[in-house]
Amino acid sequence: MSAKVTQIFDFVLARLHLWIVLSVGLLVCTSPWIFIGRSLRANASIWDYLHVYLGLIAAALGILFLLRNSIQGKWHQYFAWLVGDWGQLIQDIKGLFKGKLPVAGGKGLFSTVEGIGMLLLVATGVTGAVWFFYQGTPLAMTWRGYHQICADVFIGFLVVHLVLAASHIIEFIRQ
């Protein structure tokens, strides 16, 4: 890779969370204004085109984000439950019932929610990308349906993520 390409790649990776927040925020906020069925219409609006092409970029960013947070054993922080490591997650959930906020980091509730969010982001992006590649075919509507389901669940995750982030910030300020 050339030095310029490496610099661009490093720039994007260093700000990956910000790029995802901006692109997903725009996609979610403008999604009520789009009308896409089996394919992009000949007279599609700017919002339709923005949603499709920004969505493809967001899908790539989501995959990069998941990979970046999973390499070199870091996946274990977000997906410890996959290998039966439930200790800190259970401790955090029990603490919630006692009025104690979970700590950020580690293998607890916050990290588990973040891991699920990364999977939902990738699932939303991949189903949207598959719809894009199948547009104009009967399968397009099936994948559009999968994409809408994933997007709805991902939006639910975003609400939970914002609440947890706000609680973490409030706890940080209190200390």
N, C-alpha and C positions, 0 to 999 in steps of 0.2 A: 504494500500500500504506500502511496506517496505521502509525504509529510503533510500536505494540505488536507488530504482525505482523512488522515489520522487526527489532525487538529479539529476538523468538523465533527468527526465521530466522538472525540473526547468532549467537545463542547455540548453536543446533544446529550450524551450520557450523564454529564455533570448536572444537567438541568432537566433530566427526564421526568421527574415528578411534576415539575412546573409545566412542561409541555403537555403532559397528560391532563393536568388540571385544566389548563386553558382549552385544549381541544375538546375534552369531554364536557366541560361546562358549556361551551358553545353548541356542541351537538345536542345536549340534553335540553338546553333552553330554546333552541330553534326547532326541535323535533315536532312540536305541535303544528308547525307551519308547513310541513312537507307532505307531499302526496305522491308516494311511489308504490306501485303495485308490482306487476310482473316485470316491468322494466322502466327505465327513465322515459318519460313521455317526450315526444318531439318538442313540445312547448313547455318543458320543465322549467320551474322557477330557479332563480339563483340559489334559493334555500335548498332545493332538491340537489342541485349539483354540489353545493357546499357540503351538505350532509354526506353524500356518497364519497366524495374525494377526501374530505377531512376525516371521515370515518375510516377510510382505508389507511390513511396516515396514522390515525389513532390506534388502529389494529396493530400496525407494525410497532408503534411505540409501546403498546401494551405487552406485546411478545418480548420486546427488548427489556422492558421493566421486569417481567417475570423471570427472564433468563438472568438478568443482572442480580436479582435478589435470590436466585436459587443456586448459582455456581459456587464452587469451593465450599460445599457443605452448608451454605447459608439457608438452604431450603428447610433445614431442620428447625430453624427458628419459627417459620411460618406454618409448617406442616408436621410438627412433632407428633401429632395425633395419628398420623399415617403409620408410624412405627410403634404405636402403643404408648408413647410418652405423654400421658395425660396429667401428670403431677401438677405442674404450675397452672394449667388451664382450670383444673378442678379447684385448686386453691384460690384462684382469682374469682371463680363463680361463687364459691362459699363466702369469700370476702364481701362480695356484692350484697349478699343477704344480711351481712353484719354492718352494712353501710360503709364499707371500705372500698375505695376505688382501686382498680388494678394498676400495677406499675407498667409503664411502657417498656417495650423490649422484652428480651427473654423469650420463653415459649408459652406465654400466657394468653389471656383473652384478647388483648390488643393485637398481638402478633397473629393469632389465629384468624381474627376478623380481617386483618390486612391480607393474609394469604388467600382467604376466600374471595376477597375483593379483587385481587390480582387474577384469580381464575375466572371470575365473572367478567372482568374487563376483557380478557382474552376471548372468552366464549362469545361475548357480545360482538367483538371485532371480527372474529372468525366467521360467525354466522352471517354477519353483514357482508363480509368479503365473499363468502360462498354464494350468497344471494346475487352479488354483483356479477360473479362469473357465470351463474345460471340464468341471468336475466333474459327474458324473452322465451323461456322454456316453461313447461308446466311445473318443474321443480322449483322455480323461482318463488312462487307463492308459499311453498312449504318452508323454504329457508327464510323467507320474510317473516313467517309466523314464529320460527325458532328465534330469529333475531329480536322480534318484539318481546317475546317471553324473557330472553336473556337481558334485554335492555330494561324491562320493568323490574326484574330482580336486582339488576345492577343499580338502578336508581334507588331502590330500597336500601341496598348496601351503602350508597353514598350518604343517605340520611343517617344511618347508624354510624358510619365513619366520621361524619361531622360532629355528631353528639359525643362520640368517644374522644375526638380531638379536642373539642371544647372542654370536656371534663378534665382531660389531661392538662390543658393550659390553665384552667381554674385551680387545679390541685398544685401545679407548679407555682402559681402566683401566691397561693396560700402559704407555701413553705417558704 
